[in-house]
Amino acid sequence: MAISPDLSVDIGGLRLKNPVMTASGTFSYGAEFKDLMDLNRLGGIVVKGLSLEPSKGNPPPRIVETPCGMLNAIGLENVGIESFIVEKLPFLTTIDTPVIANIYGKTIEEYVRLAARIDKVGAIAGIELNISCPNVKSGGVAFGVDPDVAEKVVARVRANTSKPLMVKLSPNVTDVTAIARRVASGGADSISLINTITGMAVDLQAREPVLANITGGLSGPAIKPIALRMVWQVATAVDVPVIGIGGIMTAADALEFILVGAAAIQVGTASFVNPAAAEGIIDGIAAYLDENGIDDIETLRGSLKTGG
């Protein structure tokens, strides 16, 4: 007889009906997908990165397909926090899925102001802190590559919100566990990784970069092995829940991340290929648990056999 496995998970105080969320920047503000899938089935919706003021992002061309993935240099285009709250959030309150606001700033003060504003908005269930952005006061170096700065920005944000705080890490570092430990010390309730990997594409005939920004963020199946390795490393290094991101196209991909220690996952590039990919991944996870007689997804988390 088929069982109904429990897919619910807790990621740092944020309870989800299943471990499948959308990745910031790949699912816009949610409403764009309402006719393509049942948004109520998602574990969580992480909206497009939000800044204090609206941003036009980078000039085109700013996206290009690559073998097993894509490069994007969108530049964090968004409507700004106030327009999001007034124009986008009302629709999201009509569905039974937690909304997580991804935020970014160019200074620590901008992060703090965003967190304090969101803290007053009951319809937003949690915050995902993007620390892969350039710190303009430190010569453009990303917040997330310096352990001291990473911990400082997380601690400042933590002091200005009571909402569950997820911190999204950059893979463009020498030791991701060093950053993970410091953001956990700073007050992160959970850690999501990986963000995109810096790459570039070249037009041989024009002898020019394909992207107007020259470089962009690589995502898709090409980065999955790197993401799996980093998620495994971080999950064994910190005590807070870890959310796996990077090249998750199928339920099998998602389950691999859970095996290496992820409490939940985010679906990104797959949504460009198949807008209902996340829904299919939820079904696939449930089917795998059922077929293997597993009644609770938590028993699968971190159960990778590494020998010894």
TATA-V778678 format. One record per residue. N is the residue number from 1. RES is the residue in three letters. NEAR is the number of other C-alpha atoms within 12 Angstrom. Layout:
((N,RES,NEAR) (N,RES,NEAR))
This chain:
((1,MET,6) (2,ALA,14) (3,ILE,17) (4,SER,21) (5,PRO,27) (6,ASP,24) (7,LEU,37) (8,SER,28) (9,VAL,31) (10,ASP,27) (11,ILE,42) (12,GLY,31) (13,GLY,20) (14,LEU,32) (15,ARG,25) (16,LEU,31) (17,LYS,26) (18,ASN,39) (19,PRO,48) (20,VAL,53) (21,MET,44) (22,THR,52) (23,ALA,48) (24,SER,42) (25,GLY,35) (26,THR,38) (27,PHE,37) (28,SER,32) (29,TYR,37) (30,GLY,41) (31,ALA,27) (32,GLU,21) (33,PHE,28) (34,LYS,21) (35,ASP,11) (36,LEU,18) (37,MET,21) (38,ASP,23) (39,LEU,35) (40,ASN,28) (41,ARG,30) (42,LEU,40) (43,GLY,39) (44,GLY,46) (45,ILE,48) (46,VAL,41) (47,VAL,45) (48,LYS,40) (49,GLY,43) (50,LEU,45) (51,SER,39) (52,LEU,32) (53,GLU,24) (54,PRO,20) (55,SER,22) (56,LYS,17) (57,GLY,23) (58,ASN,21) (59,PRO,18) (60,PRO,19) (61,PRO,22) (62,ARG,28) (63,ILE,31) (64,VAL,30) (65,GLU,28) (66,THR,22) (67,PRO,14) (68,CYS,21) (69,GLY,30) (70,MET,37) (71,LEU,37) (72,ASN,39) (73,ALA,34) (74,ILE,30) (75,GLY,32) (76,LEU,37) (77,GLU,28) (78,ASN,30) (79,VAL,26) (80,GLY,31) (81,ILE,37) (82,GLU,21) (83,SER,19) (84,PHE,34) (85,ILE,28) (86,VAL,16) (87,GLU,16) (88,LYS,28) (89,LEU,32) (90,PRO,20) (91,PHE,22) (92,LEU,33) (93,THR,26) (94,THR,17) (95,ILE,22) (96,ASP,20) (97,THR,32) (98,PRO,37) (99,VAL,46) (100,ILE,45) (101,ALA,49) (102,ASN,45) (103,ILE,47) (104,TYR,46) (105,GLY,37) (106,LYS,31) (107,THR,31) (108,ILE,35) (109,GLU,23) (110,GLU,28) (111,TYR,40) (112,VAL,30) (113,ARG,30) (114,LEU,38) (115,ALA,43) (116,ALA,24) (117,ARG,29) (118,ILE,37) (119,ASP,26) (120,LYS,18) (121,VAL,27) (122,GLY,20) (123,ALA,27) (124,ILE,36) (125,ALA,37) (126,GLY,40) (127,ILE,52) (128,GLU,50) (129,LEU,54) (130,ASN,49) (131,ILE,45) (132,SER,41) (133,CYS,38) (134,PRO,26) (135,ASN,27) (136,VAL,16) (137,LYS,17) (138,SER,16) (139,GLY,12) (140,GLY,16) (141,VAL,21) (142,ALA,31) (143,PHE,39) (144,GLY,42) (145,VAL,33) (146,ASP,31) (147,PRO,29) (148,ASP,21) (149,VAL,28) (150,ALA,42) (151,GLU,31) (152,LYS,29) (153,VAL,42) (154,VAL,46) (155,ALA,28) (156,ARG,28) (157,VAL,43) (158,ARG,35) (159,ALA,22) (160,ASN,27) (161,THR,33) (162,SER,26) (163,LYS,35) (164,PRO,36) (165,LEU,44) (166,MET,44) (167,VAL,51) (168,LYS,46) (169,LEU,50) (170,SER,42) (171,PRO,39) (172,ASN,29) (173,VAL,25) (174,THR,14) (175,ASP,22) (176,VAL,37) (177,THR,32) (178,ALA,27) (179,ILE,41) (180,ALA,48) (181,ARG,32) (182,ARG,33) (183,VAL,45) (184,ALA,37) (185,SER,26) (186,GLY,29) (187,GLY,33) (188,ALA,44) (189,ASP,38) (190,SER,42) (191,ILE,52) (192,SER,55) (193,LEU,53) (194,ILE,51) (195,ASN,46) (196,THR,42) (197,ILE,32) (198,THR,24) (199,GLY,28) (200,MET,27) (201,ALA,31) (202,VAL,21) (203,ASP,14) (204,LEU,9) (205,GLN,8) (206,ALA,9) (207,ARG,9) (208,GLU,15) (209,PRO,23) (210,VAL,28) (211,LEU,28) (212,ALA,25) (213,ASN,27) (214,ILE,26) (215,THR,28) (216,GLY,33) (217,GLY,38) (218,LEU,39) (219,SER,44) (220,GLY,39) (221,PRO,31) (222,ALA,26) (223,ILE,36) (224,LYS,35) (225,PRO,23) (226,ILE,29) (227,ALA,43) (228,LEU,36) (229,ARG,28) (230,MET,40) (231,VAL,44) (232,TRP,37) (233,GLN,29) (234,VAL,40) (235,ALA,38) (236,THR,24) (237,ALA,24) (238,VAL,27) (239,ASP,25) (240,VAL,33) (241,PRO,41) (242,VAL,50) (243,ILE,49) (244,GLY,53) (245,ILE,53) (246,GLY,47) (247,GLY,40) (248,ILE,44) (249,MET,41) (250,THR,35) (251,ALA,30) (252,ALA,23) (253,ASP,37) (254,ALA,48) (255,LEU,40) (256,GLU,36) (257,PHE,48) (258,ILE,38) (259,LEU,31) (260,VAL,33) (261,GLY,39) (262,ALA,49) (263,ALA,48) (264,ALA,53) (265,ILE,54) (266,GLN,54) (267,VAL,52) (268,GLY,46) (269,THR,41) (270,ALA,34) (271,SER,34) (272,PHE,26) (273,VAL,22) (274,ASN,21) (275,PRO,28) (276,ALA,30) (277,ALA,36) (278,ALA,45) (279,GLU,34) (280,GLY,27) (281,ILE,35) (282,ILE,42) (283,ASP,27) (284,GLY,25) (285,ILE,38) (286,ALA,32) (287,ALA,25) (288,TYR,29) (289,LEU,27) (290,ASP,21) (291,GLU,16) (292,ASN,18) (293,GLY,19) (294,ILE,22) (295,ASP,22) (296,ASP,23) (297,ILE,37) (298,GLU,27) (299,THR,23) (300,LEU,31) (301,ARG,32) (302,GLY,27) (303,SER,22) (304,LEU,20) (305,LYS,12) (306,THR,9) (307,GLY,5) (308,GLY,3))
